[in-house]
Amino acid sequence: MTPLWTHFVLNVAQVVFLLVFAPLVEGVLHRLEEIIQGKSGISVWQTYRDIGKLFAKDEVISEESTWVFRFAPIVAFVMPLFVVLLIPALTKFPLFFAFMGDMVAVGFLMAVSGFFVALAGMDTGNVYAAVGASRTHMVGFLAEPVFIMVFFSVSYVANSTIPYFVNATWGASWASMFQPSHLLIVLAFFLLILADEGRIPVDSPAGKVEIAMIGHSKGLEYSGSSAALMKWGGAMKLMVLALVFVNVLVTPWGLSAHAQWGAILAAVGLVLLKLLAFVVVLALVETSLAKLRLFRIPEFLAVAFIICLFAVSVRLVGIA
């Protein structure tokens, strides 16, 4: 097999890796949160069961809805699959689609998914979905400058916008991982994940009160296969952001350096261990904080933005 086809097959392997393990990552996160809260908890395989049940159910679509409502679940499902082609999920060397987009493209693709889902929430005519969509637009409007600033900071500190090159830059030495500018970027990106994924303290993904929901209220009108795609796409989006966090920013080691299936399988195990460490930290953060009031969310995102500015300033003055 030529190197070009080998890289293409490895890209497909990264897509399969995301499809298969994204529900497991979400299931482990939910299980850990309930264990920390002293509850018996659900199985880590519950997300797989929920997706399977939803695919087996009939889908009900309002006659008043437009093509946006039908198209949004497909966008939410497909966009994380595009993103995983651009980031180092299993290999440290660039693959077939590595240069099709940079860190800015990653943020753009994730934003497109959220944009269509928010439009679909308003398209249904459901009052609670419209409220959730408007709140999501507010959070997104505040989070987008932070996204841009985080990616600008990463590119400036690592001297590259390609995720694979950023991974190689910070994986070259242990000392680079402890530079003040790098640590500040890691903190800002973690805060951004909390906001973008609707986690506590910004939003409660386990909340069942419609008027208090932000992100999850947009999908209240979906059923059947569309609801399954929304749930699966949400799990993949969380896993993609976690992969960028652990493989590019925090621990750029453990990825395969060779196009050999033994090394790829070893990388699968190591990446899953890193994702487990990430969800443990995420579960501890969510269970130790209270949900912020709606009008305190801008302050939360402003902190992330200021941290990014401080990281660039530290780099500019030559501290690190």
C-alpha positions, 0 to 999 in steps of 0.5 A: 500500500502506498504512503498516500493510501496508508494515510487515507486509511489511517484517517478513516481509522480516526473517524471510526475511533471517534464514532465508536468511543465517543458514547463511551467517553460520555457514559464514563463522564456521567458515571463518574459524576454520579459516583462522586455525588454518592449515587448508584449511577447508570452504566457506562454503556447507557449512551450506546443503549439510548442511541440504539433505542432512538434509532429504533423509534419512529420520528415525528416531525412538525408540519410547520418546520422547515428544512433547517429542522431536518438538516441540523441533526446531520450537520451536528453529526457530521461536523465532528467527523470532519474535525477529527480528520484535521487533528492528531487523534491517533498519529503524531505525523500529518495524515491525508487531510491534515493540511486541509484546515488549521486551528481556525478551521476547527473552531469554524466547523464546530461553530457551524454545528452549533449555529444550525442546531440553534436555528433548528431550535427556533424553527420548531416554534417550541417556546422552551427551544427558542429560549434555549436557542437565544441563550445559546446565541448569547453564550456563542456570541461571547465564546467566539472571541475567546475561541479566536483568542485561544487559537491565536494564542496557540498559534503565536506561542507554537509558531504554527496554526496546524494542529499536528505542528503544534503537537510536535512543537510542544511535544519536543521537550518537557520544558515547553509544557511548563512555560507560563504562556502555555499553562495559561492557554491550557486553562483558557481552553479548559474554561472554553470547553466548559462553556461551549459544551454546556457544562457546569458552571455555565449550564447543567447537562443533567438538568430537566427543567426546560426554563433553566436549560441552555444547550439541551433545550434546543433538541427537545422537539427531536425524536427517533433517528434525528434525536439519536444523531443529535445525541451521538453528535454531541458526544463526538463534539465533546470527545473532539474538544477533549482530543484537542485538549489532551493531544495538542495542548496538555499531553502531546505524547503517546501518539503513533509515530509509525504507520503500523497497526501495532503502533496504532492500537497502542496509541488507541489505548494511550489516548483512551487513558488520557481521555479518562484522566480528562473526564475525571478532572471534568467530573471533579470540576462539575461536581464541586461547582454550582451553576452560575446565574445567566448574567454571570456567564459573560464574566466567566467567559471574560476571564478566559479571554483575559487569560488568553491576552495575558498568555500572549503578553507573557510571550511578547515580553519574553518571559516564556 
